[in-house]
Amino acid sequence: YKVDLNVLITEAEKLLSSGSLPEENELHVKLQEAISAAKEATSAGIPVMETLKSAKDTLTKAMENYKANQPIDLKINTEEVTQHIDSKSIFGINHRYAFNGYGTFDSKNMKMKDEFVELYKDAGFGSIRYPGGTISNLFNWKTTLGPKEQRKKQIHGFYNNQGQGGIAPNFGIGEIATFADEVDSEIVYVYSLGRGNAQDAADLVEYLNAKVGTNPNGGIDWAQVRADNGHTEPYNVRYFEIGNEMNLGGEDGTASQEYWTKYAQNKGVEDAYIEGGTIQITDRYTVKEEDWNKTASQSDGSPNQVRYLRYANINPGGEYKDGKIIDDSKFRAMEKGVQVKVGTDGHLTPWTVVEDLSQSGPNDTHCEVDYSTGAIKFGDGKNGKIPTAGNNIYATYSVKRDGFITVSKAIKDTTAKINKIEGTKHTANVYTSYETVGFINKMEAKNAEQWYDGMTIHPYSDHVDGGNDANAFYDNAMKRAEVSGIGKVKNKMALLEPKGKVPVISEFGIYNNTEAQLRSQTHAIYIAKVLMEYVRMGSPYIQKHCLSDWYSDGKDSLGPTQQAVIQVVKGADANTTTGEGTFTFFSTPSAYVFKMLNSGFGDNIVKTEFSEVPTMANGAETLSALASKDAEGNLYIALVNADRERDRNIALQIEGTDVAGNKMTIQKLETDSITAANTPDEPTAVQVTEDAEVELEGNPIINLKKHSFVIVRIAKAVEPEADKSELQAAVDAVAGLNEAYYENFDVIADELAAANEVLADGKATQEQVNEALTNLEAAKAELIMKDAEYGKVDAAIAEAEKLNKKDYKDFSKVEEAIAAVVRGKKIDEQTEVDAMAQRIEDAIAALEKADVPGKPEKPEKPGKPEKPGNLEKPGNPEKSGNLEKPG
């Protein structure tokens, strides 16, 4: 036993000498004490077995604790970029128009509620999905335009559930766009394939993205409609999902999201979704225009009732007049041959479709069909019988419906037309909501892969076991995060990535549970854990479901209310059926995950790798990391410690950059327990904290508390502003040069341009400034100046050489001027050279003729008056009067 203990002591001393923990650390001290006690036990003359055993146990435990707190290395290669993201919009949220945006919209003032807006801004969501998920599948955007009183109620995706009726369209497409502008979120639009068609989709793109007057498809100028509704400029929406989860079946109206596709003739639902086709509806109940619930759609016994064919194509509108869209009377919403029956289930009586009820009697079971809208009109008891109150109204009809490919073409083609007309470069990314392998394979088989850019995937956790056992629930949630939350996406990625398509995560989270723990730190850690992987998998935006829902312990047809990141608390006068009344709001820890990511993250994801990743008892990994850098060189490292029992120290090993001198700040989402949560009474019990900024001396060690989420920001050291005065002076000097003076001025052009760029660059370093100065001066030294022109000098000298100096009294001035000529001057001294020529010319001009020897002057004759000097001899006008007459 003593031998074993000595071996253990040696291992312990080696561990202690590693210096993994500082000497003042409690675990370092305890290990040191355990080593001393063990040495003392082995040094006794006759060791006592119990003492040896106790010393060994203590030392073993001290070593385990020390090892558990040794830093785990996280290598971060800042030079290896693995993914490019749009950090401004990627971290978003799914919101729903229904019930006044689940209580967040003020229908009286027609704007989002201020308290809610502040919480939204605090989370900083970069994108917002609208009109929602299932709730969007039968949304008719055109009927949410204009004044509130002229809008029409919308249809719930599960319209036939008990008590479900039409939904007030207060929070319409104009309202979401105004809100998105206010909070700087990008809109992700879910197009309602359950109700729409290619023309309607093209109109939507024009409404959202065209400038007024562009009108790419003719007809109604939808951009003008937008402008008349208060938004002149385009919204520039670039992401479109075609339907929501339309591969999910069940009973139409209560659970299915297949809608008309399940009634397609001679093809399956998947093919109908992809390519559309003719659908055949046989004896299915008709509906009120603004309420598709079966009970509500029964006859109420009133005159002139109108019912609609559920899956007729919506009329696109033929005219825009006085702020209203007028139906196109020539449009055909369905095929001819509609049949109508009235009665109770199992006892239906056919009614006759006529052209004009005015010719029908009071007992005639007649009705009219409007083939432009899908409306069925009944009589008033005088002209046509009134269906008995409580009777169902059924119809048999066929409709040609557009599928994914046709709708996608309409979206992309309209975008291309807008770009061509406006000279813009808008993109339209179209994603399928049909989350099946069959869709991927069939699009390839149909040679139609260019019509989809990716697949929306909603990788919910599936049910998490554990119930009210918080620890069990937490552990199972972390495991479900990997198996379902991440695993489902990886499975689709294997098929999408080789085709150049992306997974699009527009809903995710823990589902389908109603435990209060969903509002706690547990869900926040789940979200952070999976979200990092979604970024790495290339999702262009990542949107949690959902933004808001009622604070309750239950769920509705769309799922548990606890999963909302902002909880909506009902006031005394509030109505959760309509979303009207007074509500208060509070954020959950899940919202803070988005707050931290949206407060700053880089567009360039860089490679990270842990030296080891400890696991939980169920095999779930406890550590996750995502690192990015921005254009300024700042580094962001998001870290998750999912271990609910143990803190971890993470030693950042940052490669490719020296962080010494850089400033570090750390945002933390830490709680004392995994069930810590905010409540209506304590809405800020859980908060994000931030450590004081510190200057790094080298790579830091980050302490990750158990069940925590942390973002480390290492700001690139800001260099002092470069001194550009010498460079500016050099540039000014070059700018003052006359290009015409040089034989090779082009040699300096590039360096001059480079120097000006450095001067204009507010981020230029001193090193860059110095280099630009050196290069400019070197180029300047290579300039070759042209020689001065000596032509005038040479001409003047030549003129002087023609003269005989003996003929002049004093020729010395000319000789001096010639002697003063300096050769070799450059063109910038041309004035001096010209002055030399001028001095020679002036000296020549000043010469005086010398006297002729041996010829004395002849005296004048006396008595004759002197001739006037200014008179010329007649006949010789050129001879000056001051010349003497030859003697």
Residue pairs with C-beta under 8 A, 6 or more apart in sequence:
1 47
1 49
1 52
1 53
1 56
2 42
2 47
2 52
4 56
5 38
5 41
5 42
5 52
5 55
5 56
5 59
6 42
8 38
8 56
8 59
8 60
8 63
9 35
9 38
9 39
9 42
9 59
11 63
12 31
12 34
12 35
12 38
12 59
12 62
12 63
13 35
15 31
15 63
15 66
15 67
16 28
16 31
16 32
16 35
16 66
18 70
20 66
20 70
20 71
21 27
21 28
21 66
21 69
21 70
22 28
23 29
25 69
27 62
27 65
27 66
27 69
28 66
30 62
30 65
30 66
31 59
31 62
31 63
31 65
31 66
33 62
34 55
34 58
34 59
34 61
34 62
34 63
35 59
37 55
37 58
37 59
38 55
38 56
38 58
38 59
40 55
41 47
41 48
41 51
41 52
41 54
41 55
42 52
42 55
44 51
68 646
69 647
69 649
70 649
71 649
71 650
71 651
71 701
72 610
72 611
72 612
72 613
72 614
72 623
72 648
72 649
72 650
72 651
73 610
73 611
73 650
73 651
73 653
74 608
74 609
74 610
74 611
74 625
74 637
74 639
74 650
74 651
74 652
74 653
75 607
75 608
75 609
75 610
75 611
75 653
75 655
76 606
76 607
76 608
76 627
76 635
76 637
76 652
76 653
76 654
76 655
77 606
77 607
77 608
77 655
77 656
78 606
78 627
78 629
78 635
78 654
78 655
78 656
78 657
79 606
79 655
79 656
80 606
80 607
80 656
81 604
81 605
81 606
82 536
82 605
82 606
82 607
83 535
83 536
83 538
83 604
83 605
84 603
84 604
84 605
85 535
85 603
85 604
85 605
85 628
86 126
86 540
86 603
87 126
87 601
87 602
87 603
87 628
87 630
88 126
88 186
89 126
89 127
89 185
89 186
89 541
90 126
90 127
90 535
90 539
90 540
90 541
90 542
91 124
91 125
91 126
91 127
91 531
91 542
91 594
91 597
91 598
91 601
92 125
92 126
92 127
92 128
92 129
92 185
92 186
92 188
92 541
92 542
92 543
92 544
93 123
93 125
93 127
93 128
93 129
93 543
93 544
93 546
93 547
93 565
93 594
94 128
94 129
94 132
94 133
94 506
94 507
94 543
94 544
94 545
94 546
94 547
95 101
95 104
95 128
95 129
95 130
95 132
95 176
95 546
95 547
95 548
96 102
96 130
96 131
96 132
96 133
96 135
96 136
96 546
96 547
96 558
97 130
97 131
97 132
97 135
97 136
97 139
97 144
97 154
97 167
97 169
97 171
97 172
97 176
98 131
98 132
98 135
98 154
98 156
98 167
98 171
98 579
99 167
99 576
99 577
99 578
99 579
100 106
100 107
100 168
100 170
100 171
100 578
100 579
100 580
101 112
101 171
101 548
101 579
102 547
102 548
102 549
102 550
102 564
102 568
102 579
103 548
103 550
103 568
103 570
103 574
103 576
103 579
103 581
103 583
104 112
104 113
104 116
104 547
104 548
104 566
104 568
104 583
104 585
105 111
105 112
105 113
105 170
105 171
105 175
105 579
106 112
106 113
107 148
107 168
107 170
107 171
107 579
107 580
110 148
110 170
110 175
111 175
111 178
111 179
112 120
112 175
112 179
112 182
113 583
113 585
115 584
115 585
116 548
116 566
116 585
117 179
117 182
117 183
119 566
119 585
119 586
119 587
119 591
120 183
120 547
120 566
121 183
122 587
122 591
122 595
123 565
123 566
123 587
123 591
123 592
123 594
123 595
123 598
124 594
124 595
124 598
124 599
125 183
125 185
125 547
125 594
125 598
126 185
126 186
126 541
126 598
127 185
127 186
127 187
127 188
127 239
127 541
127 543
128 176
128 179
128 180
128 185
128 186
128 187
128 188
128 543
128 547
129 188
129 190
129 241
129 506
129 543
130 136
130 173
130 176
130 187
130 188
130 189
130 190
131 139
131 141
131 173
131 176
131 190
131 192
132 190
132 244
132 546
133 157
133 190
133 244
133 245
133 458
133 506
133 507
133 545
133 546
133 558
134 157
134 158
134 244
134 245
134 257
134 558
135 156
135 157
135 167
135 558
136 157
136 190
136 192
136 244
137 157
137 192
137 193
137 194
137 195
137 243
137 244
137 246
137 257
137 259
138 154
138 155
138 156
138 157
138 159
138 192
138 194
138 195
138 259
138 292
139 154
139 155
139 190
139 192
139 195
140 152
140 154
140 155
140 192
140 195
140 196
140 314
141 172
141 173
141 192
141 204
141 207
142 200
142 203
142 314
142 317
142 325
143 151
143 152
143 154
143 169
144 151
144 152
144 154
144 169
144 172
144 173
144 174
145 151
145 172
145 173
145 174
145 225
145 229
145 325
146 229
146 323
146 324
147 323
148 169
148 170
150 324
151 169
151 170
151 172
152 169
152 289
152 290
153 165
153 166
153 167
153 168
153 169
153 290
153 291
154 166
154 167
154 168
154 169
154 290
155 166
155 167
155 195
155 290
155 291
155 292
156 164
156 167
156 292
156 557
157 194
157 244
157 257
157 558
158 164
158 253
158 254
158 255
158 557
158 558
159 253
159 291
159 292
159 293
160 252
160 253
160 254
160 292
160 293
160 294
161 253
161 254
161 293
161 557
163 577
164 293
164 557
165 291
165 293
165 296
166 288
166 290
166 291
166 292
168 578
168 579
173 207
174 226
174 229
174 230
174 231
176 187
177 187
177 231
177 235
178 230
178 231
179 185
180 186
180 187
180 235
186 237
186 238
186 239
186 541
187 208
187 235
187 237
187 239
188 237
188 239
188 241
188 506
188 541
188 543
189 204
189 208
189 237
189 239
189 240
189 241
190 240
190 241
190 243
190 244
190 433
190 506
191 201
191 204
191 240
191 241
191 242
191 243
191 407
191 411
192 243
193 242
193 243
193 246
193 259
193 273
193 403
193 404
193 407
193 433
194 243
194 246
194 257
194 259
194 260
195 259
195 314
196 204
196 314
196 402
196 407
197 313
197 314
197 316
197 401
197 402
197 406
197 407
198 402
198 406
198 407
198 409
198 410
199 316
199 410
200 314
200 316
201 407
201 410
201 411
202 217
202 410
202 411
202 413
202 414
203 217
203 220
203 222
203 316
203 317
204 222
204 411
205 410
205 411
205 414
205 415
205 418
205 428
206 214
206 215
206 216
206 217
206 221
206 222
206 223
206 414
206 418
207 222
207 223
207 225
207 226
208 226
208 234
208 235
208 236
208 237
209 234
209 235
209 236
209 237
209 415
209 418
209 426
210 216
210 222
210 223
210 234
210 418
210 422
211 223
211 233
211 234
211 418
211 422
212 221
212 223
212 224
212 226
212 227
212 232
213 221
213 223
213 224
214 223
214 418
214 421
214 422
215 221
215 222
215 223
216 414
216 417
216 418
216 421
217 414
217 417
219 316
219 318
220 317
220 318
220 319
220 320
220 325
221 320
223 234
224 320
225 320
225 325
226 232
226 234
228 323
236 426
238 426
238 427
238 428
238 429
239 429
239 431
239 540
239 541
240 411
240 428
240 429
240 430
240 431
241 431
241 432
241 433
241 456
241 504
241 506
242 404
242 407
242 408
242 430
242 431
242 432
242 433
243 257
243 273
243 404
243 433
243 434
244 257
244 433
244 456
245 257
245 433
245 435
245 458
246 257
246 258
246 259
246 261
246 273
246 433
246 434
247 257
247 258
247 269
247 270
247 273
247 433
247 434
247 435
247 436
247 439
248 255
248 256
248 257
248 258
249 255
249 256
249 257
249 258
249 262
249 269
250 256
250 257
250 258
252 258
252 259
252 262
253 292
253 294
254 557
256 262
258 269
258 273
259 311
260 272
260 279
260 311
260 399
260 401
261 269
261 272
261 273
261 279
261 401
262 269
262 272
263 279
263 280
263 281
263 311
264 271
264 272
264 277
264 278
264 279
264 401
265 277
265 278
265 279
265 280
265 398
266 277
267 277
270 434
270 436
270 438
270 439
270 442
271 277
271 442
272 279
272 401
272 403
273 403
273 404
273 434
273 439
274 403
274 404
274 405
274 434
274 439
274 442
274 443
274 446
274 448
275 403
275 404
275 405
275 406
275 446
276 400
276 401
276 402
276 403
276 404
276 405
276 406
277 400
277 401
277 403
278 335
278 398
278 399
278 400
278 401
279 311
279 398
279 399
279 401
280 398
281 309
281 310
281 311
281 395
281 396
281 397
281 398
281 399
282 396
283 341
283 348
283 394
283 395
283 396
284 310
284 394
284 395
284 396
285 294
285 297
285 392
285 393
285 394
285 395
286 297
286 307
286 308
286 309
286 310
286 340
286 376
286 393
286 394
286 395
287 293
287 294
287 297
287 307
287 308
287 310
288 296
288 297
288 306
288 307
288 308
289 306
289 308
289 375
291 297
292 310
294 392
297 307
297 392
297 393
298 389
298 390
298 391
298 392
298 393
299 305
299 342
299 386
299 387
299 388
299 389
299 390
299 391
299 392
299 393
300 389
301 386
301 387
301 388
301 389
301 390
302 386
303 378
303 379
303 380
303 381
303 386
304 377
304 378
304 379
304 380
305 377
305 378
305 386
305 387
306 375
306 376
306 377
306 378
307 375
307 376
307 378
307 393
308 373
308 374
308 375
308 376
309 333
309 334
309 338
309 374
309 376
309 395
309 397
309 399
311 399
311 401
312 333
312 334
312 373
312 374
312 397
312 399
313 331
313 332
313 333
313 334
313 374
313 399
313 400
313 401
314 333
315 327
315 328
315 331
315 333
315 372
315 373
316 328
316 331
317 325
317 326
317 327
317 328
318 326
318 327
318 328
318 329
318 330
318 331
319 325
319 326
319 328
320 326
327 372
327 373
328 372
329 372
330 372
331 372
332 371
332 372
333 371
333 372
333 373
333 374
333 399
334 371
334 374
334 397
334 398
334 399
335 397
335 398
335 399
335 400
336 371
337 397
337 398
338 353
338 369
338 371
338 376
338 395
338 396
338 397
339 350
339 353
339 395
339 396
339 397
340 350
340 351
340 353
340 367
340 369
340 376
340 393
340 394
340 395
341 348
341 349
341 350
341 351
341 393
341 394
341 395
341 396
342 348
342 349
342 351
342 365
342 387
342 388
342 391
342 392
342 393
342 394
343 349
343 391
343 392
344 390
344 391
344 392
345 392
348 392
348 394
349 365
350 365
351 365
351 366
351 367
352 364
352 365
352 366
352 367
353 366
353 367
353 368
353 369
354 360
354 366
354 367
354 368
355 368
356 368
357 366
357 367
357 368
357 377
357 378
357 379
357 383
357 384
358 383
359 383
360 366
360 379
360 383
360 384
360 385
361 383
361 384
362 379
362 381
362 382
362 383
362 384
362 385
363 385
364 379
364 384
364 385
365 385
366 379
366 384
366 385
367 376
367 377
367 378
367 379
367 384
368 376
368 377
369 375
369 376
369 377
370 376
370 377
376 393
376 395
378 384
378 385
378 386
378 387
379 385
379 386
380 386
387 393
402 410
404 432
404 434
404 451
404 452
405 446
405 448
405 451
408 430
408 451
408 452
409 451
411 428
411 430
412 428
412 430
412 451
414 428
415 426
415 427
415 428
418 424
418 426
419 425
419 426
429 453
429 454
429 540
430 451
430 452
430 453
431 452
431 453
431 454
431 455
431 456
431 504
432 439
432 452
432 454
432 455
432 456
433 456
434 455
435 455
435 456
435 457
435 458
435 492
437 492
437 495
439 455
440 455
440 495
440 496
440 499
440 501
443 449
443 451
443 452
444 499
449 499
449 501
452 501
453 501
453 502
454 496
454 501
454 502
454 503
454 504
454 540
455 492
455 496
455 501
455 502
455 503
455 504
456 504
456 505
456 506
457 488
457 489
457 492
457 503
457 504
457 505
458 505
458 506
458 507
458 508
458 545
459 484
459 485
459 486
459 487
459 488
459 489
459 505
459 508
459 530
460 484
460 485
460 507
460 508
460 509
460 510
460 511
460 512
461 477
461 480
461 481
461 484
461 485
461 509
461 510
461 511
461 526
462 480
462 484
462 511
462 512
463 512
463 513
464 473
464 476
464 477
464 480
464 510
464 513
465 472
465 473
465 476
466 472
466 473
466 474
466 475
466 476
466 477
466 515
467 473
467 515
468 515
470 517
470 522
470 673
470 674
470 675
471 644
471 674
473 515
473 517
473 522
474 517
474 522
474 644
474 674
474 707
475 616
475 617
475 618
475 620
475 644
476 618
477 510
477 522
477 523
477 526
478 525
478 526
478 529
478 616
478 618
478 620
478 642
479 616
479 618
479 619
479 620
480 510
481 526
481 529
481 530
481 620
482 620
482 621
485 508
485 526
485 529
485 530
486 530
486 533
489 503
489 505
489 533
489 534
489 537
490 537
492 503
493 503
493 537
496 502
496 503
497 538
502 538
502 539
502 540
503 534
503 537
503 538
503 539
504 539
504 540
504 541
505 534
505 539
505 541
505 542
505 543
506 541
506 543
507 543
507 544
507 545
507 546
508 527
508 530
508 531
508 534
508 542
508 543
508 544
508 545
509 523
509 526
509 527
509 544
509 545
509 563
509 590
510 518
510 523
510 526
510 563
511 545
511 559
511 560
511 563
512 555
512 559
512 560
513 560
513 562
514 553
514 554
514 555
514 560
514 561
514 562
515 562
516 553
516 562
516 675
516 677
517 523
517 674
517 675
518 560
518 562
518 563
519 562
519 567
519 588
519 589
519 590
519 677
519 678
520 588
520 589
520 674
520 675
520 676
520 677
521 589
521 669
521 671
521 673
521 674
521 675
521 676
521 677
521 686
521 707
522 674
522 675
522 707
523 563
523 588
523 589
523 590
524 588
524 589
524 590
524 592
524 593
524 669
524 709
525 640
525 642
525 674
525 707
525 708
525 709
527 544
527 590
527 593
528 593
528 624
528 638
528 640
528 669
528 709
529 624
529 640
529 642
531 542
531 593
531 597
532 624
532 625
532 626
532 638
532 640
533 624
534 542
535 542
535 605
535 626
536 605
536 626
544 565
544 590
544 594
545 559
545 563
546 563
546 564
546 565
547 564
547 565
547 566
548 564
548 565
548 566
548 567
548 568
548 585
549 561
549 562
549 563
549 564
549 567
549 568
550 561
550 567
550 568
550 570
550 576
551 561
551 567
551 568
551 569
551 570
551 680
552 561
552 562
553 562
554 560
554 561
555 561
561 567
564 588
565 587
565 588
565 590
565 591
565 594
566 585
566 586
566 587
566 588
566 591
567 585
567 586
567 587
567 588
567 678
567 680
568 583
568 584
568 585
569 583
569 584
569 585
569 586
569 680
570 576
570 581
570 583
571 581
571 582
571 583
571 584
572 582
573 581
573 582
574 580
574 581
574 582
574 583
575 581
584 680
586 678
586 679
586 680
586 683
586 684
587 678
587 683
588 677
588 678
589 669
589 671
589 676
589 677
589 678
589 686
592 669
592 686
592 687
592 688
593 669
593 709
595 688
596 638
596 667
596 669
596 688
596 709
596 711
597 638
597 711
599 667
599 711
600 630
600 634
600 636
600 711
600 713
601 628
601 630
601 636
601 638
601 711
602 628
602 629
602 630
602 631
602 634
602 635
602 636
603 628
603 630
603 631
604 628
604 629
604 630
605 626
605 627
605 628
606 627
606 628
606 629
607 627
608 625
608 626
608 627
608 637
610 623
610 625
613 621
613 622
613 623
614 621
614 622
614 623
614 643
614 646
614 648
615 621
615 622
616 622
616 642
616 643
616 644
620 642
621 642
622 641
622 642
622 643
622 648
623 639
623 640
623 641
623 642
623 648
623 650
623 704
624 639
624 640
624 642
625 637
625 638
625 639
625 640
625 650
626 637
626 638
627 635
627 636
627 637
627 638
628 635
628 636
629 635
629 636
630 636
632 716
633 657
633 716
634 713
634 714
634 715
634 716
635 654
635 657
635 659
635 712
635 713
635 714
635 716
636 711
636 712
636 713
636 714
637 652
637 702
637 711
637 712
637 714
638 709
638 710
638 711
639 650
639 702
639 704
639 709
639 710
639 711
639 712
640 708
640 709
640 710
641 647
641 648
641 704
641 705
641 706
641 707
641 708
641 710
642 707
643 706
643 707
644 674
644 706
644 707
645 706
646 706
647 703
647 704
647 705
647 706
648 703
648 704
649 701
649 702
649 703
649 704
650 701
650 702
650 703
650 704
651 699
651 700
651 701
651 702
652 699
652 700
652 701
652 702
652 712
653 699
654 699
654 714
657 716
659 696
659 698
659 699
659 700
659 714
660 696
660 697
660 698
661 695
661 696
661 717
662 695
662 696
662 714
662 715
662 716
662 717
663 693
663 694
663 695
663 696
663 714
663 715
663 717
664 693
664 694
664 695
664 696
664 700
664 712
664 713
664 714
664 715
665 690
665 691
665 692
665 693
665 694
665 712
665 713
665 715
666 690
666 691
666 702
666 710
666 711
666 712
666 713
667 688
667 689
667 690
667 710
667 711
667 713
668 688
668 689
668 690
668 691
668 705
668 708
668 709
668 710
669 686
669 688
669 708
669 709
669 710
670 689
670 705
670 708
670 710
671 686
671 707
671 708
674 707
676 685
676 686
677 685
677 686
678 684
678 685
678 686
679 685
696 714
700 712
702 710
702 712
704 710
719 765
719 766
720 766
722 764
722 765
722 766
722 768
722 769
723 766
723 769
724 758
724 759
724 764
724 769
726 773
727 755
727 758
727 759
727 769
727 772
727 773
727 776
728 759
730 755
730 773
730 776
730 777
730 780
731 752
731 755
731 756
731 759
731 776
733 780
734 748
734 752
734 776
734 780
735 752
737 745
737 783
738 828
739 745
741 785
741 786
741 826
741 827
741 828
742 783
742 784
742 785
742 786
743 784
743 785
743 786
744 782
744 783
744 784
745 783
747 779
747 782
747 783
748 776
748 779
748 780
748 782
748 783
750 779
751 772
751 775
751 776
751 778
751 779
752 776
752 779
754 772
754 775
754 776
755 772
755 773
755 775
755 776
758 764
758 768
758 769
758 772
761 768
785 826
785 827
785 828
786 826
786 827
787 824
787 825
787 826
787 827
788 825
788 826
788 827
788 829
788 830
788 832
788 833
789 827
789 830
789 833
790 823
790 825
790 833
792 833
792 834
792 837
792 838
793 821
793 833
793 836
793 837
793 840
795 837
796 837
796 840
796 841
796 844
797 818
797 821
797 840
799 840
799 841
799 844
800 814
800 818
800 840
800 843
800 844
803 811
803 814
803 844
803 847
805 811
805 814
805 815
806 850
807 849
807 850
808 847
808 848
808 849
808 850
809 847
809 848
809 849
809 850
810 847
810 848
811 847
813 843
813 846
813 847
814 840
814 843
814 844
814 847
816 843
817 836
817 839
817 840
817 842
817 843
818 840
820 836
820 839
821 836
821 840
822 832
822 836
825 832
825 833
858 887
860 866
867 881
868 881
869 881
869 882
870 881
870 882
871 881
872 879
872 880
872 881
873 879
873 881
